[in-house]
Structures are given as structure tokens and as C-alpha cells.
Amino acid sequence: MKDPILIEEIIKLVVALLIGAIIGAEREYKSKAAGFRTVILITVGSTLFTIVSNVMGADARVASNIVTGIGFLGAGAIFREGVNVKGLTTATTIWISAAIGMAIGIGKYDFAIVALVIVMLVLLSFTWIQNIIEKTNKVEIYHITIENNKETNKQTLKAIFVSCQLKARCVKHMKDHHKQTYMFTVQGPARNHSKLIDVLFNSEFIASFEA
């Protein structure tokens, strides 16, 4: 006769695999650092640790250690690209995938399914809301180097932001011989940012810029 407890634990691992595969497929499709196999292993691993902790009778200690370990994995997915921080969504996906795995491990399949629906809703359906926000109010960092120290060039640069209907704030200013580099936080609709880039490309007194 087959052990019903063993069958239940195997079912938990299979459910964890399926849920991890669904979340991981979305991350893989978007070419994120933690992709298909990684998210599956995180979900299954968290489920397995939770099952073992139930057997050992050390639920709270093992659960807290899972959270700590997943924190290190999540931190590895976060990186800095220039002045921007990338990978935060992937890091939080790793975190919640582990939480779902723990829920499966204690047999809370209903919680796990509801959590899966919420995660996929956020990752897939809420993207259009983010796009609408960026279209109306996008914030970018610009590094702009002008050729010389003429006051007219500084005033022209400020006038460019105004003409593009963007709000700009200088957060850093560096001087190197006959060139000056400014770092601006620029806020406004995405289409106005595109217009700004075109203007900067065609401005002769702009030595270089990066956005």
C-alpha cells in the first residue's frame, strides 16, 4: 500500500514545479536574470525546505532561514546601470516565488493559487498602467556636456528643456578644462523626452550627452 503522506508531499513538489514554471516563463520571456529554471528551483526548493521543517518540527526557524537565503538571491538580481537601479522586479519575484513555495509546503494550495493569480496579474496585466504613467510623466537622468563656459550656452541648454516642455533640475555639475558636464533629472511626457533627444543631437554646442 502506498504511503499517503509520501503521495501528498510529491503532489506539493509537483504543484510547486507548475507554479514556478508559470512565473518563470514570464521572467524568461522578458529575458530577466532569474528565468524559467531559476524560479522553478526557488519555488520547489522553498517547498522542499518547508516539508522538511514540518518533519523536523522546526517550522519557524527554517522559514526564517528561507527568507534570509532568498534575500541574498534577490540581492544578486539587483544591479546598477549608470544612475538607474535594475532588477528590483526580478528580485521581488524571487521573494514571492519562495513565499508561494512555502505556502505549498504547508498544504495551503488555495493561498498559493490566489498568490499566483495576483503575481501574474501584476507582471502581465499591470504593464499597460506603467506604460500610461511613463507616457504622461517619465523621469530620466541626462548627462550633458557642453563645449565651453559661455553663459549663452548654459542659458540655451535651459531654454531647450523649456521648449520641449520638460521640467529639469541640475543635480550635479562638473568642470573639465573647456568643457562642463551637467547631470539633470528631467521629468515630463515620454514624447517630449524623444523630442529633447533629437534637439540635443542637433545642437552644435553639445559635446556629448547620455540618457
C-alpha positions as CSV (number, residue, x, y, z in Angstrom):
1,M,0.0,0.0,0.0
2,K,1.3,3.4,-1.0
3,D,2.2,5.9,1.8
4,P,-0.5,8.7,1.6
5,I,1.9,11.1,3.3
6,L,4.5,10.5,0.7
7,I,2.0,11.0,-2.1
8,E,0.9,14.3,-0.5
9,E,4.5,15.5,-0.4
10,I,5.1,14.6,-4.0
11,I,1.9,16.4,-5.0
12,K,3.3,19.5,-3.2
13,L,6.5,19.4,-5.2
14,V,4.7,18.9,-8.5
15,V,2.4,21.9,-7.7
16,A,5.4,24.0,-6.8
17,L,7.0,23.0,-10.1
18,L,4.0,24.0,-12.1
19,I,3.5,27.3,-10.3
20,G,7.2,28.1,-10.6
21,A,7.1,27.2,-14.3
22,I,4.3,29.7,-14.9
23,I,6.1,32.6,-13.1
24,G,9.4,31.6,-14.5
25,A,8.1,31.5,-18.1
26,E,7.1,35.2,-17.8
27,R,10.5,36.1,-16.5
28,E,12.3,34.1,-19.2
29,Y,10.1,35.7,-21.9
30,K,11.3,39.1,-20.8
31,S,14.9,37.9,-20.6
32,K,15.3,38.6,-16.9
33,A,18.2,37.4,-14.7
34,A,16.1,34.9,-12.8
35,G,14.4,33.0,-15.6
36,F,12.5,29.8,-16.2
37,R,14.6,27.2,-14.4
38,T,15.8,29.6,-11.6
39,V,12.2,30.4,-10.5
40,I,11.2,26.8,-10.7
41,L,14.1,25.7,-8.5
42,I,13.4,28.6,-6.0
43,T,9.7,27.6,-5.7
44,V,10.4,23.8,-5.4
45,G,13.3,24.4,-3.1
46,S,11.2,26.5,-0.7
47,T,8.5,23.9,-0.8
48,L,11.0,21.1,0.0
49,F,12.6,23.1,2.9
50,T,9.1,23.7,4.3
51,I,8.2,20.0,4.1
52,V,11.5,19.0,5.8
53,S,10.9,21.6,8.5
54,N,7.4,20.1,9.2
55,V,9.0,16.7,9.7
56,M,11.7,18.2,11.9
57,G,9.3,20.3,13.9
58,A,11.3,23.5,13.3
59,D,8.8,25.4,11.2
60,A,9.6,29.0,12.4
61,R,13.4,28.6,12.3
62,V,13.6,27.0,8.8
63,A,11.0,29.5,7.5
64,S,13.1,32.5,8.7
65,N,16.2,31.0,7.2
66,I,14.4,30.5,3.8
67,V,13.5,34.2,3.9
68,T,17.2,35.2,4.7
69,G,18.6,32.9,1.9
70,I,16.1,34.2,-0.7
71,G,17.1,37.8,0.3
72,F,20.7,37.0,-0.8
73,L,19.4,35.6,-4.1
74,G,17.2,38.6,-4.7
75,A,20.1,41.0,-3.9
76,G,22.1,39.2,-6.7
77,A,19.5,40.1,-9.2
78,I,19.7,43.8,-8.5
79,F,22.4,45.8,-10.3
80,R,23.1,49.5,-11.1
81,E,23.2,50.7,-14.7
82,G,24.5,54.2,-14.7
83,V,22.4,56.1,-12.2
84,N,19.5,53.7,-12.5
85,V,18.8,50.6,-10.5
86,K,17.7,47.5,-12.4
87,G,16.3,44.1,-11.3
88,L,14.0,45.1,-8.5
89,T,11.0,43.4,-10.0
90,T,13.0,40.2,-10.6
91,A,14.2,40.3,-7.0
92,T,10.7,40.7,-5.7
93,T,9.5,37.9,-8.0
94,I,12.2,35.6,-6.5
95,W,11.0,36.6,-3.0
96,I,7.3,35.9,-3.6
97,S,8.0,32.7,-5.5
98,A,9.7,31.4,-2.4
99,A,6.7,32.5,-0.3
100,I,4.4,30.6,-2.6
101,G,6.6,27.6,-2.3
102,M,6.4,27.8,1.5
103,A,2.6,28.0,1.3
104,I,2.5,24.9,-0.8
105,G,4.9,23.2,1.6
106,I,2.3,23.6,4.5
107,G,-0.5,22.5,2.2
108,K,-2.1,25.9,1.6
109,Y,-2.9,25.3,-2.0
110,D,-5.6,27.8,-2.1
111,F,-3.3,30.6,-0.9
112,A,-0.7,29.5,-3.4
113,I,-3.1,29.6,-6.3
114,V,-4.5,33.0,-5.3
115,A,-0.9,34.4,-4.9
116,L,0.0,33.0,-8.4
117,V,-3.0,34.8,-9.9
118,I,-2.0,38.1,-8.2
119,V,1.6,37.7,-9.3
120,M,0.7,37.1,-12.9
121,L,-1.8,39.9,-12.9
122,V,0.9,42.3,-11.7
123,L,3.6,41.0,-14.1
124,L,1.4,40.8,-17.2
125,S,-1.8,42.9,-16.9
126,F,-0.4,45.9,-15.0
127,T,2.3,46.7,-17.6
128,W,-0.1,48.9,-19.5
129,I,-0.7,51.1,-16.4
130,Q,3.0,51.6,-16.1
131,N,3.2,52.5,-19.8
132,I,0.5,55.1,-19.4
133,I,2.3,56.6,-16.4
134,E,5.5,56.8,-18.4
135,K,3.8,58.4,-21.4
136,T,2.4,61.2,-19.2
137,N,5.2,61.5,-16.6
138,K,8.6,59.9,-17.3
139,V,11.6,60.7,-15.2
140,E,15.1,60.3,-16.8
141,I,18.6,61.2,-15.9
142,Y,20.6,63.1,-18.5
143,H,24.4,63.6,-18.6
144,I,25.1,66.6,-20.9
145,T,28.5,68.0,-21.7
146,I,28.7,71.4,-23.3
147,E,31.7,72.7,-25.3
148,N,32.7,75.8,-23.3
149,N,31.9,78.0,-20.4
150,K,29.9,80.6,-22.2
151,E,26.9,81.8,-20.3
152,T,24.9,81.8,-23.5
153,N,25.4,78.0,-23.9
154,K,24.1,77.4,-20.3
155,Q,21.0,79.6,-21.0
156,T,20.4,77.8,-24.3
157,L,20.5,74.5,-22.6
158,K,17.9,75.6,-20.1
159,A,15.8,77.0,-22.9
160,I,15.9,73.6,-24.7
161,F,14.2,72.0,-21.7
162,V,11.6,74.7,-21.7
163,S,10.9,74.4,-25.4
164,C,10.5,70.6,-25.0
165,Q,8.0,71.2,-22.2
166,L,10.1,69.3,-19.7
167,K,10.9,70.1,-16.0
168,A,14.7,69.8,-15.5
169,R,16.7,70.1,-12.3
170,C,20.5,70.1,-12.2
171,V,21.7,67.6,-9.6
172,K,25.4,67.6,-10.4
173,H,27.9,69.9,-12.2
174,M,31.5,69.1,-13.2
175,K,34.1,71.2,-15.0
176,D,37.0,69.9,-17.0
177,H,39.2,72.4,-18.9
178,H,37.0,74.0,-21.5
179,K,34.0,71.6,-21.0
180,Q,31.3,71.4,-18.4
181,T,29.2,68.4,-17.7
182,Y,25.7,68.6,-16.1
183,M,23.6,65.9,-14.6
184,F,19.9,66.7,-14.9
185,T,16.8,65.0,-13.6
186,V,14.3,65.6,-16.3
187,Q,10.5,65.0,-15.9
188,G,7.7,65.0,-18.4
189,P,5.8,63.0,-21.1
190,A,7.8,60.3,-23.0
191,R,7.2,62.0,-26.4
192,N,8.8,65.2,-25.0
193,H,11.9,63.2,-24.0
194,S,12.1,61.9,-27.5
195,K,11.9,65.5,-28.8
196,L,14.6,66.5,-26.3
197,I,17.0,63.8,-27.6
198,D,16.5,65.0,-31.2
199,V,17.3,68.6,-30.2
200,L,20.4,67.6,-28.2
201,F,21.7,65.5,-31.2
202,N,21.3,68.5,-33.5
203,S,22.8,71.2,-31.1
204,E,26.3,72.1,-32.1
205,F,27.4,73.3,-28.7
206,I,26.5,69.9,-27.1
207,A,29.7,67.9,-26.9
208,S,28.0,64.7,-25.7
209,F,25.1,63.5,-23.8
210,E,23.8,60.3,-22.2
211,A,20.3,59.4,-21.1
